[in-house]
């Protein structure tokens, strides 16, 4: 009896207050309104501190969690290697959601946006699938595949609450001595546009699942060797020493394509053009990108990129924000940035109109992404992180990325019942070398840094015939191997895997793109103990291999394939064909670099070793 009366009272209260509750929702909280309407309403309710907070992007190890609430921080990121401990997808989701809860405790409850560099999979996360770096995807010439790769990456990122990906790179690398060459799809502008927009579609999906960030605007791939003033870098973050006509024909078109494909955040380059750091380039950022190209998303600086403009931090901040940067990837001293912004606004050096424009752009994107409705990690997707489905996709991408440069004496495909196979080279059994930079750590690292299948493991798994023997030696020493009569054994097939040690950005700048002495000795040793020799190169760019090409019966450029080594053996042993085509011209010698693409000879000693687009079938 009493229960019934209680329920009636409860029902009455709900019915009487329901309409009021509905009326309590403020316009910006109403998902039925447009992003523009919601952003305008929210902006009108914000203080200057709340506005500055939205323009502040902080590296996750540098933030005092309560400052997210108290200083209204709008964005956080994990730089390369910015993982929680343990470095698991679930721990990532817990970490990011923990920060997000702090943002939701602010008076207006504006969710923060959390970013990371998922440049070849959610590649900071142990156990995530590591896909081929862009140089390999460029060799696939397959935009549908690239879209699927980026969609799988987006899914693994959403599972951890990271809804912002600092990818794809839109660089059009013109000098392969650049340590970021492998982050580019190609030396060719149109191919970059085609594949980068495919990735944007894959990342963002139909409802802006993960915000893509075409980067680094503009001309990052066109800098001159020796022009960098950052650390001991030689070309990374240097001067894009081209006129506006070249800038507009070679480096700018991918950004128009990206905007047309729905890009809503763009990252500025560390490089310089026209005598000015890109982070201060009002003409290119505001007049060209936002004006002429019609970009209506928000501009984010690169990691401390604003600081490089001038030693006077106040002037650097004023110049960059006024040039059109909307969000500053600080990444460390956020209280200094916020204080500087307050001073600049009160001094009138940065107008409220510019602040409101920047904040409106940021808020609008957050509304379009649905962050206000779904700010937390999509944990139902956690089971997909590192899943077999994603590994199969990566395996296909690896196979399609391989470029067969030589195949004489029917060396390839290798029969699965070949009696004796020698495998030489530490790189044959090294997930870290296979994956390259931007993997778990910023610079990557050799060794078994995450779950995956090495090329050696793949060879052993493929040559399953009990009569077939696979012998491995990291130094290629097989002189102790003997045949039935005790004579030195000559393998039917020798496979040598050589690789660049992982690197990222400027530390990878190099004027010596050559096979090392140790690698040459390895090749010579396996050559001497094999009937036929197959060389597999793991690298972030073409290397000078002219002599070794002569020594090998077959030569495969495998780039930086990532965790799925079976993708290499699928082609090596004939289950799949070789279809990859070079997306970078291959030099005969270092003297040819940088290429004068407008005047490339097609034959003779002055011609490249292999032209853009080269690749044998099998
Ligand atoms: C780096 C890179 C940029 C990356 C950012 C965050 O310095 O230049 O590509 O997205 O910092 O890790």
Boltz pocket constraint, residues with backbone or C-beta under 6 A from the ligand:
constraints:
  - pocket:
      binder: B
      contacts: [[A, 78], [A, 79], [A, 80], [A, 117], [A, 166], [A, 215], [A, 302], [A, 303]]
      max_distance: 6.0
